[in-house]
Structures are given as structure tokens and as C-alpha cells.
Amino acid sequence: MNEFSHFKLKIDAKPTMFHGKTVRSNLTQSLWLKKIRTQILIENNYSCVICKHHPNEENYKELHVHEIEEYDFDNGVVKLIGLDLICANCHAFQHFKRSQLVLSAEQLDRLIIHFIKVNDCSIEEYKRYRKKLQRSIFEQNIDRIMFQQKSSRTKIDHIRFAILGDIPFKDLVIERLKQKDVYYEYS
């Protein structure tokens, strides 16, 4: 997808087998919202790292902490690489597949307009991007099928998490994941 490497806003296609499997879902609300989110807001000056949206204080809820992940299909591991602060529109676009299921046609059109504005591109470029991405998702589905075949042979029974990036409260996050027996450490 080198043709689109200059795009700031992209769809983040999470493989189906990892849907709903996040570090956040394994942490307490207090740790995520009061500690990690607060630190990410401060580090990013209360602005979206993609489109630079900077809401007033009453609307900080428009800013979301987005987990940047990679996936280890062989071991069934979600690797947390980092955390970004992004606005609700950028976040909804990154999760476009999910957004298609829950948003109206009008709301989806607004997301596409947001994408075009943020990336300073045309509707035609957007359409080419989507078409190329769909081919990439097809390739990910092949990876998923290979993982399912491997996991049935090697008995991978649950998804685990590795923290590879420098995130706020990293030691505490790792401790919580270990307590839940979902931490995976690469040697």
C-alpha cells in the first residue's frame, strides 16, 4: 500500500480472530481511564495525533486512546506497540468495518469526508485506497485460516498480550495481565 503511505488517516483492519481482544479490556477502569488515558491526554496536548482536532475541556470525551497493535498468529498474541490519542472521527474511520455496522449512511458519508479532508485527497483516491485495502484484508483472512489450523494442532486456547511499546504505567499493566494469566513475554 505504498501508494497511500502518505495518508495520515487509514483503516486499521484488526484480524477477526483478535476482535474484542484488547489490553484495555483486561485492565480496571481506574487504571485505564484515570491513569493511562490522563497521561496520554497530557502527552498529546489534548489533540488528535492524526487530524490535530483539539476540543475544549468539556469535550475531551471526543478524544480516544487507540491501541496500536501487531499480531502474532503463531502464538495467538496481541502485541501492544503503543497508544495514540485520536478523535472520535479518526477512531471511527480506523475501525471502518465496525462503523459500517453501527452508523447510518449519513454518518459514514461524514467519515469519508473527514478522511478526504485529513488526507488531502480526492474521492477517487479514497475509492482506490478502499479497493486496495480489501485485497489486503483478503490476505489477512488467509493468515487467520492458517492460524486456526495451527491452533487446532498446537492447542492455543486463548489470546494473550505482549507489551512491546513504551506506554504509561507499563509495569502496572504487565502486572495486571500476569494476574489474569494473559501476559506473553518474548525472550
Secondary structure, DSSP 8 states (H G I E B T S, - for coil): -GGGTT-SS------GGGTT--SGGGS-HIIIIIIIIHHHHHHTTTS-TTT-----GGGGGGEEEEEEEEEETTTTEEEEEEEEEEEHHHHHHHTHHHHHHHS-HHHHHHHHHHHHHHHT--HHHHHHHHHHHHHHHHHHHHHHHHHHHHHHHHT--S-EEEE-S--TTHHHHHHHHHHTT-B----
